[in-house]
Amino acid sequence: MSTPLGTTPITRIRRRHRVRALTVVVVGAVICLGLLLVTFGLGAAGVPPGRSFPALFGVGDRFDLLVVRELRLPRAAAAVLAGIAFGLAGALFQSTLRNNLASPDILGISGGASLGAVTAIVGYGASGATVNLAAFAGALATAFAIWVLAWRNGLHGIRFVLVGVGIAYLCGSLISWRLAETELRDAGTVLLWTVGSVSDVRDGTLGLLALGVAVLVLLTLPIAREQRALALGDEHAQGLGLAPTRSRVLALLIGVALVALATAVAGPIAFVALVSPAIARRLVDDGGPALLPSAVVGAALTMAADVIGQYALPGGITAQVGIVTGLIGAPYLLLLLARSDRKAIS
């Protein structure tokens, strides 16, 4: 007896994976919305839910509108957009290079953006949009340098990662050198570009981030299917009619643009690009790149880290979002390295 069309085991498995991916996206979006509503009421200037929700739509007194629409909402939106960019970029890097350590911050691209911003501030006294442009240029220049040094008759994942780690150390050393030249009055601004912050992203900068992320997410949609094939290796990808080098280059270009844009606006928010895809892949559990779930997990992780840094640290201290994500991500990186060593030994 034949199996009815649409009810084969493969079809059921694919449907289950799609449902899980959609569930991750919806739950992640709900978490972001819940954190947004919670953050309105936190702190000395908190607005109770009964007043914050109407203020979100422009209804309320001047104080409520100031807190909700001018202070809390832009910061939350910046955290969400930066998290989407870093999470999606991390998923593209890891699936394309087939390496769970292939994260933009570990490969030095975020460090290149920081170096560009710090050089503009310390070396040329720049401020405002000029610093953002310098950070964007620094990220692109670093990615180009990695690309040139790693290219040998094609782009190979292991070589790309090793070159990127070396470039990351070089960027870190140059940033330290620049920090040694920093005057005391510029120290606070410079330090923000080494840890990442969403505290001052608003108005035109926030709009530019939103537009850029939206465009790059749309560009990712046509290559989403190719990522699953690339994860199987070049021979399988060619057998499915893909050009592996072209697909890999296009995916990495989009990933670099996402990192450059987010870092140019919010700084190098550490480990979001590394951790988010790992969480998303585990939740979806279909062996694929989990691009959209990674983006949503990145948004939720970044927003949660920012809320924790503002309101939940002991002793009433506050910390920028990049410091909190670093505290979360560093143990995960050590765990990932330990697991890799155990697999290599076995």
C-alpha positions as CSV (number, residue, x, y, z in Angstrom):
1,M,0.0,0.0,0.0
2,S,1.5,3.3,-1.1
3,T,2.1,6.2,1.3
4,P,-0.3,9.2,0.6
5,L,1.4,12.2,-0.9
6,G,2.7,14.6,1.7
7,T,2.9,12.1,4.5
8,T,6.2,10.4,3.8
9,P,8.7,10.2,6.7
10,I,11.0,12.8,5.1
11,T,8.1,15.2,4.6
12,R,7.0,14.8,8.2
13,I,10.6,15.4,9.5
14,R,10.9,18.5,7.3
15,R,7.5,19.8,8.6
16,R,8.6,19.2,12.2
17,H,11.8,21.0,11.7
18,R,10.0,24.0,10.1
19,V,7.6,24.1,13.0
20,R,10.5,24.0,15.5
21,A,12.3,26.8,13.6
22,L,9.1,28.9,13.5
23,T,8.5,28.3,17.2
24,V,12.1,29.5,18.1
25,V,11.5,32.6,16.0
26,V,8.1,33.4,17.7
27,V,9.3,32.6,21.2
28,G,12.4,34.8,20.6
29,A,10.2,37.7,19.4
30,V,7.9,37.3,22.4
31,I,11.0,37.4,24.7
32,C,12.2,40.6,23.1
33,L,8.7,42.2,23.5
34,G,8.5,41.1,27.1
35,L,11.9,42.5,27.9
36,L,10.9,45.7,26.2
37,L,7.8,46.1,28.4
38,V,9.7,45.1,31.5
39,T,12.5,47.6,30.9
40,F,10.0,50.5,30.8
41,G,9.3,50.0,34.5
42,L,12.8,49.4,35.8
43,G,15.2,52.0,37.3
44,A,14.6,55.2,39.1
45,A,12.8,56.7,36.1
46,G,10.7,53.6,35.5
47,V,7.1,54.0,34.1
48,P,4.5,51.5,35.4
49,P,2.9,49.1,32.8
50,G,-0.4,51.0,33.0
51,R,1.3,54.1,31.7
52,S,4.2,52.7,29.6
53,F,2.0,50.8,27.2
54,P,-0.1,53.8,26.1
55,A,3.1,55.9,26.0
56,L,4.5,53.5,23.6
57,F,1.9,54.7,21.1
58,G,2.3,58.3,22.0
59,V,-0.4,58.6,24.7
60,G,0.6,60.0,28.1
61,D,2.2,62.9,29.9
62,R,5.6,64.4,28.8
63,F,7.7,62.5,31.4
64,D,6.2,59.1,30.3
65,L,6.8,59.8,26.6
66,L,10.3,60.9,27.3
67,V,11.2,57.8,29.2
68,V,9.4,55.3,26.9
69,R,9.9,56.8,23.4
70,E,13.1,58.8,23.7
71,L,15.2,56.8,26.2
72,R,14.1,53.2,26.5
73,L,12.6,52.4,23.1
74,P,15.6,53.5,21.0
75,R,18.1,51.6,23.2
76,A,16.0,48.4,23.1
77,A,15.6,48.7,19.3
78,A,19.4,49.2,18.9
79,A,20.0,46.0,21.0
80,V,17.5,44.0,18.9
81,L,18.9,45.2,15.6
82,A,22.5,44.7,16.6
83,G,21.7,41.2,17.9
84,I,20.0,40.3,14.7
85,A,23.0,41.4,12.7
86,F,25.5,39.6,14.9
87,G,23.4,36.4,15.2
88,L,22.8,36.1,11.5
89,A,26.4,37.0,10.6
90,G,27.6,34.3,13.0
91,A,25.3,31.7,11.5
92,L,26.6,32.6,8.0
93,F,30.2,32.4,9.0
94,Q,29.9,29.1,10.9
95,S,27.8,27.3,8.2
96,T,29.8,28.6,5.3
97,L,33.2,27.8,6.8
98,R,31.9,24.7,8.6
99,N,33.5,25.6,11.8
100,N,31.7,26.5,15.1
101,L,34.6,28.8,16.1
102,A,34.2,30.9,12.9
103,S,32.8,34.0,14.7
104,P,33.4,37.5,13.4
105,D,34.8,38.7,16.8
106,I,37.2,35.7,17.0
107,L,38.3,36.2,13.4
108,G,39.2,39.9,14.0
109,I,36.5,41.6,11.9
110,S,34.9,43.2,15.0
111,G,38.4,44.1,16.2
112,G,39.1,45.8,12.9
113,A,36.0,48.0,13.4
114,S,37.1,48.9,16.9
115,L,40.6,49.7,15.6
116,G,39.1,52.0,13.0
117,A,37.0,53.8,15.5
118,V,39.7,54.1,18.1
119,T,42.2,55.4,15.5
120,A,39.7,58.0,14.3
121,I,39.1,59.2,17.9
122,V,42.7,59.1,19.2
123,G,44.6,59.9,16.1
124,Y,42.4,62.5,14.5
125,G,40.0,63.7,17.2
126,A,37.0,62.5,15.2
127,S,33.5,62.2,16.7
128,G,29.9,61.4,15.7
129,A,29.3,59.9,12.2
130,T,33.0,60.1,11.3
131,V,33.8,57.5,14.0
132,N,31.0,55.3,12.7
133,L,32.3,55.5,9.2
134,A,35.9,54.8,10.4
135,A,34.6,51.7,12.3
136,F,32.7,50.5,9.2
137,A,35.8,51.0,7.0
138,G,38.0,49.2,9.6
139,A,35.8,46.1,9.5
140,L,35.8,46.0,5.7
141,A,39.5,46.5,5.5
142,T,40.2,43.7,8.0
143,A,37.9,41.3,6.2
144,F,39.6,42.2,2.9
145,A,43.0,41.5,4.5
146,I,41.9,38.1,5.8
147,W,40.4,37.3,2.5
148,V,43.6,38.1,0.6
149,L,45.9,36.2,3.0
150,A,43.6,33.2,3.2
151,W,42.9,32.8,-0.5
152,R,44.8,29.9,-2.2
153,N,43.0,28.8,-5.3
154,G,39.8,29.2,-3.4
155,L,38.5,30.0,0.0
156,H,39.2,27.2,2.6
157,G,37.6,27.3,6.0
158,I,40.5,26.3,8.2
159,R,42.9,28.7,6.6
160,F,40.4,31.5,6.8
161,V,39.9,30.9,10.5
162,L,43.6,30.7,11.3
163,V,44.4,33.9,9.4
164,G,41.5,35.6,11.1
165,V,42.7,34.7,14.5
166,G,46.1,36.1,13.7
167,I,44.6,39.3,12.4
168,A,42.4,39.5,15.6
169,Y,45.6,39.5,17.8
170,L,47.1,42.1,15.6
171,C,44.1,44.4,15.9
172,G,44.1,43.8,19.6
173,S,47.7,44.9,19.9
174,L,47.2,48.0,17.8
175,I,44.1,48.9,19.9
176,S,46.2,48.6,23.1
177,W,48.9,50.8,21.5
178,R,46.3,53.4,20.7
179,L,44.8,53.2,24.2
180,A,48.3,54.0,25.6
181,E,48.2,57.2,23.6
182,T,44.7,58.2,24.8
183,E,44.1,61.3,26.8
184,L,42.1,61.0,29.9
185,R,39.2,63.0,28.5
186,D,38.8,60.6,25.5
187,A,39.3,57.4,27.6
188,G,35.5,56.8,28.2
189,T,34.6,57.1,24.6
190,V,37.5,54.9,23.4
191,L,36.6,52.2,25.9
192,L,33.0,52.0,24.6
193,W,34.5,51.1,21.2
194,T,36.3,48.1,22.8
195,V,33.4,46.5,24.6
196,G,30.3,47.5,22.7
197,S,27.3,49.6,23.8
198,V,23.8,50.5,22.7
199,S,23.3,53.4,25.2
200,D,23.7,56.2,22.6
201,V,22.3,54.7,19.4
202,R,19.3,56.8,18.3
203,D,17.8,59.1,15.6
204,G,19.6,58.9,12.3
205,T,22.1,56.3,13.4
206,L,19.3,54.0,14.6
207,G,17.5,54.5,11.3
208,L,20.6,53.6,9.3
209,L,21.1,50.5,11.3
210,A,17.5,49.4,10.8
211,L,17.6,50.0,7.1
212,G,20.9,48.3,6.6
213,V,19.9,45.2,8.7
214,A,16.6,45.0,6.8
215,V,18.4,45.1,3.4
216,L,21.0,42.5,4.4
217,V,18.4,40.1,5.9
218,L,16.5,40.3,2.6
219,L,19.7,39.5,0.7
220,T,20.2,36.5,2.9
221,L,16.9,34.9,2.0
222,P,17.9,33.7,-1.5
223,I,21.1,32.0,-0.3
224,A,19.5,30.3,2.8
225,R,19.0,27.0,0.9
226,E,22.6,27.1,-0.4
227,Q,23.9,27.2,3.2
228,R,22.5,23.7,4.0
229,A,24.2,22.3,0.9
230,L,27.5,24.0,1.7
231,A,27.4,22.4,5.1
232,L,27.6,19.0,3.4
233,G,30.9,19.8,1.6
234,D,32.0,21.1,-1.8
235,E,31.4,17.8,-3.6
236,H,27.9,17.4,-2.4
237,A,27.2,21.1,-3.2
238,Q,28.4,20.7,-6.7
239,G,26.3,17.6,-7.1
240,L,23.3,19.7,-6.2
241,G,24.2,22.2,-8.9
242,L,25.8,24.9,-6.8
243,A,29.1,26.7,-7.3
244,P,30.6,26.4,-3.8
245,T,33.2,29.2,-4.2
246,R,30.6,31.7,-5.5
247,S,28.1,30.7,-2.8
248,R,30.7,30.8,0.0
249,V,32.0,34.2,-1.1
250,L,28.5,35.7,-1.4
251,A,27.5,34.4,2.1
252,L,30.7,35.7,3.7
253,L,30.3,39.1,2.0
254,I,26.8,39.5,3.5
255,G,28.1,38.3,6.9
256,V,31.0,40.9,6.8
257,A,28.5,43.6,5.9
258,L,26.3,42.7,8.8
259,V,29.2,42.7,11.3
260,A,30.6,45.9,9.9
261,L,27.3,47.7,10.1
262,A,26.4,46.5,13.6
263,T,29.9,47.2,15.0
264,A,30.1,50.6,13.4
265,V,26.9,51.6,15.3
266,A,27.1,49.6,18.6
267,G,30.7,48.5,18.8
268,P,32.0,45.0,19.1
269,I,29.4,43.3,21.3
270,A,31.3,40.2,22.2
271,F,30.3,36.5,21.6
272,V,26.8,37.1,20.3
273,A,27.8,35.9,16.9
274,L,29.5,32.9,18.4
275,V,26.8,31.8,20.9
276,S,23.6,32.6,19.1
277,P,23.9,30.1,16.2
278,A,24.9,27.4,18.6
279,I,21.8,28.0,20.7
280,A,19.6,28.2,17.6
281,R,20.9,25.0,16.0
282,R,20.4,23.1,19.2
283,L,16.8,24.4,19.5
284,V,15.9,23.7,15.9
285,D,17.9,20.4,15.8
286,D,17.7,19.8,12.0
287,G,21.4,19.9,11.2
288,G,21.0,23.1,9.2
289,P,22.4,26.6,9.6
290,A,19.3,27.9,11.3
291,L,19.8,31.4,9.9
292,L,16.6,33.1,11.0
293,P,16.4,31.4,14.4
294,S,20.1,32.5,15.0
295,A,19.1,36.1,14.2
296,V,16.2,36.1,16.6
297,V,18.2,34.4,19.3
298,G,20.9,37.0,18.8
299,A,18.3,39.8,19.3
300,A,17.0,38.2,22.5
301,L,20.4,37.5,23.9
302,T,21.7,41.1,23.2
303,M,18.6,42.7,24.7
304,A,18.6,40.4,27.8
305,A,22.3,41.2,28.3
306,D,21.6,44.9,28.1
307,V,18.8,44.7,30.6
308,I,21.0,42.7,33.0
309,G,23.8,45.1,32.6
310,Q,21.6,48.1,33.4
311,Y,19.4,46.8,36.2
312,A,20.3,43.3,37.5
313,L,24.0,43.4,38.5
314,P,24.8,43.1,42.2
315,G,25.7,46.2,44.2
316,G,23.7,48.5,41.9
317,I,26.6,48.7,39.4
318,T,25.9,49.0,35.7
319,A,27.8,47.6,32.7
320,Q,27.6,48.0,29.0
321,V,26.0,45.2,27.0
322,G,29.4,44.0,25.6
323,I,30.8,43.3,29.0
324,V,27.8,41.2,30.0
325,T,27.9,39.2,26.7
326,G,31.6,38.7,27.3
327,L,30.9,37.2,30.7
328,I,28.4,34.9,29.1
329,G,30.3,34.0,26.0
330,A,33.8,33.4,27.5
331,P,32.8,30.2,29.4
332,Y,31.0,28.9,26.4
333,L,34.1,29.4,24.3
334,L,36.2,27.4,26.8
335,L,33.5,24.7,26.8
336,L,33.5,24.5,23.0
337,L,37.3,24.3,22.9
338,A,37.3,21.5,25.6
339,R,34.7,19.5,23.6
340,S,36.8,20.0,20.4
341,D,39.8,18.6,22.1
342,R,37.9,15.6,23.4
343,K,36.6,14.8,19.9
344,A,40.1,15.2,18.5
345,I,41.5,12.8,21.1
346,S,38.8,10.2,20.6
